[in-house]
């Protein structure tokens, strides 16, 4: 059974799910992340110990389809530091053929695991 008004189908509109969650774009250590409540993510290292609370800089908030941009949004995103971790080893290897020259350096980037506690 098809419904149409003026040649436009109403089926996609009627079948569209109606679930919205509050989503925010935040800036942490110079990088932007899209976050939701109770989400866990790894960000570049932020000073603090496990259990410390963070107030993140909010760039954009989407609350039930209504956008608020910048500082005028008046919203706050709070996160909690879960752990300080290191990333995988990245190895930089250089070699010049037939010269006996080779150089191997490696590093592990420091990350902070945070959990978004609230978006208000």
FENMO-V458587 format. One record per backbone hydrogen bond with DSSP energy under -0.5 kcal/mol. NH is the residue of the N-H (numbers start at 1). CO is the residue of the C=O. E is the energy in kcal/mol with one decimal. If there is no record, write none. Layout:
BEGIN
nh-><NH/NH>
co-><CO/CO>
e-><E/E>
END
This chain:
BEGIN
nh-><5/8/10/14/15/16/16/19/23/24/25/26/26/27/28/28/31/33/35/35/37/38/39/41/43/43/45/51/52/54/56/56/57/59/60/61/62/63/63/64/66/67/68/70/72/73/74/77/78/79/80/81/82/83/85/85/87/90/91/92/93/94/96/97/99/100/101/102/103/105/107/109/111/112/113/114/114/115/116/117/117/118/120>
co-><8/5/3/10/11/12/13/17/62/35/60/24/33/57/26/31/28/26/24/33/22/116/36/114/41/112/110/81/49/79/54/77/27/25/25/68/23/61/66/62/63/65/61/59/69/70/71/56/118/54/115/52/113/113/83/111/109/107/89/105/91/103/101/95/96/96/96/100/94/92/90/88/85/43/83/41/112/80/39/78/115/78/76>
e-><-2.2/-1.7/-1.8/-2.3/-2.1/-0.6/-0.6/-0.5/-2.2/-2.3/-2.8/-0.6/-2.7/-2.4/-0.5/-3.1/-1.9/-2.5/-3.1/-0.6/-0.5/-2.1/-1.5/-2.5/-0.5/-2.6/-1.4/-3.3/-2.0/-3.3/-0.6/-2.6/-1.0/-3.1/-1.4/-2.5/-3.4/-0.6/-2.4/-0.6/-1.4/-0.6/-2.2/-3.2/-0.6/-1.5/-0.9/-0.7/-2.3/-2.6/-2.6/-2.7/-3.2/-1.5/-0.5/-2.5/-3.3/-2.7/-0.5/-3.4/-0.6/-2.8/-2.1/-0.5/-1.3/-0.5/-0.7/-0.5/-2.6/-2.6/-1.9/-0.5/-3.2/-3.0/-2.9/-2.8/-0.6/-2.4/-2.7/-2.3/-0.5/-1.6/-3.0>
END
